[in-house]
Amino acid sequence: MNFLRGVMGGQTAGPQPSGAETIQKLCDRVASSTLLEDRRGAVRALKSLSKKYRMEVGTQAMDHLINILQTDRSDSEILGYALDTLYNVISNDEEEEQDESEDENAQKQADDLATQFTEKFIEDPEHITLVLTLLEEFDFHVRWPGVKLLTALLKTQGVQVQGIILVSPMGVSRLMDLLADSREVIRNDGLLLLQQLTKGNAAIQKIVAFENAFERLLDIITEEGSSDGGIVVEDCLLLLLNLLKNNSSNQNFFKEGSYIQRMKPWFEVGDDNSGWSAQKVTNLHLMLQLVRVMVSPVNSPGATASCQKCMYQCGLLQQLCTILMATGVPADILTETINTVSEVIRGSQVNQDYFASVNAPSNPPRPAIVVLLMSMVNERQPFVLRCAVLYCFQCFLCKNQKGQGEIVATLLPSTIDANSISAGQLLCGGLFSTDSLSNWCAAVALAHALQDNLTQKEQLLRVQLATSLGKPPVSLLQQCTNILSQGSKVQTRVGLLMLLCTWISNCPIAVTHFLHNQDNVPFLTAQISENLGEDERLVQGLCALLLGICIFYNDNSLENYTKEKLKQLIEKRIGKENFVEKLGFITKHELYSRAALKPQPVFPSPEQMLFDHEFTRLVKDLEGLITKAVQKSSEEDKKEEEVKKTLEQHDNIVTQYKELIREQDAQIQELKEKVASMTTQTEQLQATVSQQQSQIQQHKDQYNLIKLKLGKENQSQSNNQGDSQVNGLQTEELSQLREELEELRRQQTLLQTQLSEKDALFDSLKSSAQAAEAPAGGSDNAELLQEVEALKNQVQSHLAEIGQLKTERLELLRRAEAASSSTAPPSDKSSDAAKAELESRLAAQTSEMERLKEGRSELEEQLASATSTVAILQTEKSKLQTEVQESKKEQDDLLMLLADQDQKIHSLKQKLKDLGETVEDEDDIDARDQTSDEEDEDED
């Protein structure tokens, strides 16, 4: 203990040991002492020396301290001392404070020392797992040093430590529990730890997000007072930015969890905007950045559009516009708000329409767009604010043809209002002001009003400007070229040249208007051919681009400035190689590459504000086309035009044939549908015939039963009674039986006539079925005819049976007549009984005859219906066969014509290949045609 007192500062006799010797003795004490109290005192002494003797403690004591963490888990005090000592050795915070006034070598040495000890600590991944386990201890003296130690390790060797924590079981979950700690110090340091943990690691970011981090962080921000909160709110926002930036999965989770709606209260600023604290400005700035992360142009278009829609529906966009139009807002917050609103409305028609309806709280009210443009063309406004307004205007016009038309309309003569300031007037004022930055911004803004909009390019040609009193007005196009020729600043000329290139590209009418001025082409050729300084080379390149656009989009309507004459002029005055070299200088410029990276105009200084992002895309598309067009000879152009015309003609012919084939396909499809319908009808008729056959079979069975019954009764009567039973018949009854017999004969004659007619009809149907060519339809009709023939045979058999019954009745009549001529009649009683029995038998036979007649009538009606159906099917089948034959003939003719056309196209393609042109292969053309046909069929 005397030794420890000496280390801790007590007075001892004799020479004092050096720091290294003291640390060595303390390490020996930690390693060899068996008493916990001795080890605790030694570790406490090492902690007190760790800042002053960082190198010695780290080198000699680290292994002993790690061993303490592993073995003395039951004593929280010694664990806390060990963790604090390790933190002092690994952390570089104190060194940074002390080295502020020292040279860079000392700072670099301190950083190297931190890296060295961190690498030594994480050599064994179990050491990180050990610290994570210690974080489960609730004791403040263990948990807090553990959080600080892990944070220091992540700052020094972030990637390696992240990898160890990622594979550690429940590693991230243990760290997320820190946010739920009731002690603010641990919770706040836990935020710093999670910030370091989530930097640049998408896998850990996803795990943290799914551990309910969004909910906890938003709750903390609300508890701390949102934008009015302190440094804790800033830490939460920084952690949210780490989780969401460049992480589409977390962004989608944030949106789907309805967390965007919870951001709206952050931007509810009061009427009194004076006295913004620095912390509030920082918090609100981070909140705006968080909104921008969700709608950044680098995100997928679908995700961005979904977030934009959500921000409009929940009122977040409206809240941002309120800040935009508020007074007393700090300049940097206003600038960032403008940038945020820009990306919330970019490419979203609904949001753009809402922004167009926003008015500033002025008297009279003015549209927000006009107020922002007034700031953009005002040279007294801050540079970053003017850049933000330009970006907002560009985003408002992005994919917004309606907005483009409204801006251009404010410049047209019929819509100008002299009593109010419009966006078009502000743009023209900035375009021709003395401030070069205003010239550039106005030119780029006006170019975005024409981007990919041929209608507005033509409309802008109508704009007339009054330059001075007493002089006629000049067109806006002419005024731009006049300012170019006056030799203004480079920034102004670059802006005007970008506007002109955007204006006349892909617009032959604008090219004609530009060439109509006799001074424009000589001015461009003079600019390109001169040998000027480095600053002017960019202007020369843009002049070459403008002249190349005049060649490429020239419709040869002006005789003096046709494509061929302009190319001859370039060859004589400039030289093709020189022209191409000047044109290629645009893309080699450093500021061109910077502007091509992202849509937002971000420039370190106004002098470097030369290129617009959308213009870089235009240059990329046109440079190769213009170079190729200029280097071609006149003969090649003529041949190419002839080939193009020929190909267009052939394409038109092929298109016509395709349309014809498409129509025929539709007709064939319609005929197929008819055949299918008729097939269905035939199946229904077959079902009907089958049903009728079953009914006929039932009638036949009933008839056989009746016949058998009558035969048995006649046999028994003839055996028992003989002829004596009919002797009592009277003369009147015999005459009645004769009349019935005559009636049956007439009916039999009529049925035989009808049967002969049906036989003739069946013969005709059989002949037509045999003459049919279509195998499917012919087989169906033949089967139907066979079934009808069977039905006819059944009817004939039925009629034969009826005739047999009549024959039996005739025989009965003969017997009655013979009995009437006998000698003596029987007694009255026997006569009356025989008469009654005979009458009952006759009545039964008569009723049976009536029932058979009715069955015969029904069978005749069914036979007639089936016959008419067969005739209709035969007629429709004949029509279909005729139409199919005609379609086959027309398709054969078309195939012959297409073969001829293919041969001609093949020869023309061969000529193009001989001339050096690139021609698509037949497989590519067939694939494209097939895709087009499928799309047309889907539309049909």
ZIZI-V916815 format. One record per backbone hydrogen bond with DSSP energy under -1.0 kcal/mol. NH is the residue of the N-H (numbers start at 1). CO is the residue of the C=O. Records with the same first field share a line. If there is no record, write none. Layout:
NH = CO / CO
This chain:
5 = 1
6 = 2
7 = 3
8 = 4
10 = 5
22 = 18
23 = 19
24 = 20
25 = 21
26 = 22
27 = 23
28 = 24
29 = 25
30 = 26
31 = 27
32 = 28
33 = 29
39 = 35
40 = 36
41 = 37
42 = 38
43 = 39
44 = 40
45 = 41
46 = 42
47 = 43
48 = 44
49 = 45
50 = 46
53 = 49
57 = 53
58 = 54
59 = 55
60 = 56
61 = 57
65 = 61
66 = 62
67 = 63
68 = 64
69 = 65
70 = 66
71 = 67
72 = 68
79 = 75
80 = 76
81 = 77
82 = 78
83 = 79
84 = 80
85 = 81
86 = 82
87 = 83
88 = 84
89 = 85
90 = 86
91 = 87
96 = 92
97 = 93
98 = 94
99 = 95
107 = 103
108 = 104
109 = 105
110 = 106
111 = 107
112 = 108
113 = 109
114 = 110
115 = 111
116 = 112
117 = 113
118 = 114
119 = 115
120 = 116
121 = 117
122 = 118
127 = 124
129 = 125
130 = 126
131 = 127
132 = 128
133 = 129
134 = 130
135 = 131
136 = 133
137 = 134
142 = 139
143 = 139
144 = 140
146 = 142
147 = 143
148 = 144
149 = 145
150 = 146
151 = 147
152 = 148
153 = 149
154 = 150
155 = 151
156 = 152
157 = 153
161 = 157
162 = 158
163 = 159
164 = 160
165 = 161
166 = 162
167 = 163
171 = 168
174 = 170
175 = 171
176 = 172
177 = 173
178 = 175
179 = 176
180 = 177
181 = 178
187 = 183
188 = 184
189 = 185
190 = 186
191 = 187
192 = 188
193 = 189
194 = 190
195 = 191
196 = 192
197 = 193
198 = 194
201 = 198
205 = 201
206 = 202
207 = 203
208 = 204
209 = 205
210 = 206
213 = 208
216 = 212
217 = 213
218 = 214
219 = 215
220 = 216
221 = 217
222 = 218
223 = 219
224 = 220
225 = 222
226 = 221
228 = 225
229 = 226
234 = 230
235 = 231
236 = 232
237 = 233
238 = 234
239 = 235
240 = 236
241 = 237
242 = 238
243 = 239
244 = 240
245 = 241
247 = 244
251 = 247
252 = 248
253 = 249
254 = 250
255 = 251
256 = 252
257 = 253
258 = 255
259 = 254
263 = 260
266 = 263
267 = 264
268 = 265
269 = 267
273 = 271
281 = 277
282 = 278
283 = 279
284 = 280
285 = 281
286 = 282
287 = 283
288 = 284
289 = 285
290 = 286
291 = 287
292 = 288
293 = 289
294 = 290
299 = 296
304 = 300
305 = 301
306 = 302
307 = 303
308 = 304
309 = 305
310 = 306
311 = 307
312 = 308
313 = 309
314 = 310
316 = 311
317 = 311
319 = 315
320 = 316
321 = 317
322 = 318
323 = 319
324 = 320
325 = 321
334 = 330
335 = 331
336 = 332
337 = 333
338 = 334
339 = 335
340 = 336
341 = 337
342 = 338
343 = 339
344 = 340
345 = 341
348 = 345
352 = 348
353 = 349
354 = 350
355 = 351
356 = 352
358 = 355
360 = 366
362 = 360
368 = 358
371 = 367
372 = 368
373 = 369
374 = 370
375 = 371
376 = 372
377 = 373
381 = 378
386 = 382
387 = 383
388 = 384
389 = 385
390 = 386
391 = 387
392 = 388
393 = 389
394 = 390
395 = 391
396 = 392
397 = 393
400 = 397
404 = 400
405 = 401
406 = 402
407 = 403
408 = 404
409 = 405
411 = 408
415 = 412
420 = 417
426 = 422
427 = 423
428 = 424
429 = 425
430 = 426
431 = 427
432 = 428
439 = 435
440 = 436
441 = 437
442 = 438
443 = 439
444 = 440
445 = 441
446 = 442
447 = 443
448 = 444
449 = 445
450 = 447
453 = 450
457 = 453
458 = 454
459 = 455
460 = 456
462 = 459
463 = 460
465 = 474
471 = 468
474 = 465
476 = 463
479 = 475
480 = 476
481 = 477
482 = 478
483 = 479
484 = 480
485 = 481
487 = 484
493 = 489
494 = 490
495 = 491
496 = 492
497 = 493
498 = 494
499 = 495
500 = 496
501 = 497
502 = 498
503 = 499
504 = 500
505 = 501
507 = 504
511 = 507
512 = 508
513 = 509
514 = 510
515 = 511
516 = 512
520 = 517
523 = 519
524 = 520
525 = 521
526 = 522
527 = 523
528 = 524
529 = 525
530 = 526
540 = 536
541 = 537
542 = 538
543 = 539
544 = 540
545 = 541
546 = 542
547 = 543
548 = 544
549 = 545
550 = 546
551 = 547
552 = 548
553 = 549
554 = 551
566 = 562
567 = 563
568 = 564
569 = 565
570 = 566
571 = 567
572 = 568
573 = 569
574 = 570
575 = 570
579 = 575
580 = 576
581 = 577
582 = 578
583 = 579
584 = 580
586 = 583
589 = 586
593 = 589
594 = 590
595 = 591
596 = 592
597 = 594
608 = 605
609 = 606
610 = 608
616 = 612
617 = 613
618 = 614
619 = 615
620 = 616
621 = 617
622 = 618
623 = 619
626 = 622
627 = 623
628 = 624
629 = 625
630 = 626
631 = 627
637 = 633
638 = 634
639 = 635
640 = 636
641 = 637
642 = 638
643 = 639
644 = 640
645 = 641
646 = 642
647 = 643
648 = 644
649 = 645
650 = 646
651 = 647
652 = 648
653 = 649
654 = 650
655 = 651
656 = 652
657 = 653
658 = 654
659 = 655
660 = 656
661 = 657
662 = 658
663 = 659
664 = 660
665 = 661
666 = 662
667 = 663
668 = 664
669 = 665
670 = 666
671 = 667
672 = 668
673 = 669
674 = 670
675 = 671
676 = 672
677 = 673
678 = 674
679 = 675
680 = 676
681 = 677
682 = 678
683 = 679
684 = 680
685 = 681
686 = 682
687 = 683
688 = 684
689 = 685
690 = 686
691 = 687
692 = 688
693 = 689
694 = 690
695 = 691
696 = 692
697 = 693
698 = 694
699 = 695
700 = 696
701 = 697
702 = 698
703 = 699
704 = 700
705 = 701
706 = 702
707 = 703
708 = 704
709 = 705
710 = 706
711 = 707
712 = 708
713 = 709
714 = 710
715 = 711
716 = 712
717 = 713
718 = 714
719 = 715
720 = 716
721 = 717
722 = 717
726 = 723
729 = 726
734 = 730
735 = 731
736 = 732
737 = 733
738 = 734
739 = 735
740 = 736
741 = 737
742 = 738
743 = 739
744 = 740
745 = 741
746 = 742
747 = 743
748 = 744
749 = 745
750 = 746
751 = 747
752 = 748
753 = 749
754 = 750
755 = 751
756 = 752
757 = 753
758 = 754
759 = 755
760 = 756
761 = 757
762 = 758
763 = 759
764 = 760
765 = 761
766 = 762
767 = 763
768 = 764
769 = 765
770 = 766
771 = 767
778 = 774
779 = 775
780 = 776
781 = 777
782 = 778
783 = 779
784 = 780
785 = 781
786 = 782
787 = 783
788 = 784
789 = 785
790 = 786
791 = 787
792 = 788
793 = 789
794 = 790
795 = 791
796 = 792
797 = 793
798 = 794
799 = 795
800 = 796
801 = 797
802 = 798
803 = 799
804 = 800
805 = 801
806 = 802
807 = 803
808 = 804
809 = 805
810 = 806
811 = 807
812 = 808
813 = 809
814 = 810
815 = 811
816 = 812
817 = 813
818 = 814
819 = 815
820 = 816
822 = 819
831 = 827
832 = 828
833 = 829
834 = 830
835 = 831
836 = 832
837 = 833
838 = 834
839 = 835
840 = 836
841 = 837
842 = 838
843 = 839
844 = 840
845 = 841
846 = 842
847 = 843
848 = 844
849 = 845
850 = 846
851 = 847
852 = 848
853 = 849
854 = 850
855 = 851
856 = 852
857 = 853
858 = 854
859 = 855
860 = 856
861 = 857
862 = 858
863 = 859
864 = 860
865 = 861
866 = 862
867 = 863
868 = 864
869 = 865
870 = 866
871 = 867
872 = 868
873 = 869
874 = 870
875 = 871
876 = 872
877 = 873
878 = 874
879 = 875
880 = 876
881 = 877
882 = 878
883 = 879
884 = 880
885 = 881
886 = 882
887 = 883
888 = 884
889 = 885
890 = 886
891 = 887
892 = 888
893 = 889
894 = 890
895 = 891
896 = 892
897 = 893
898 = 894
899 = 895
900 = 896
901 = 897
902 = 898
903 = 899
904 = 900
905 = 901
906 = 902
907 = 903
908 = 904
909 = 905
910 = 906
911 = 907
912 = 908
913 = 909
914 = 910
915 = 911
916 = 913
917 = 912
925 = 921
926 = 922
927 = 923
928 = 924
929 = 925
930 = 926
931 = 927
932 = 928
933 = 929
934 = 930
935 = 931
936 = 932
937 = 933
938 = 934
939 = 935
940 = 936
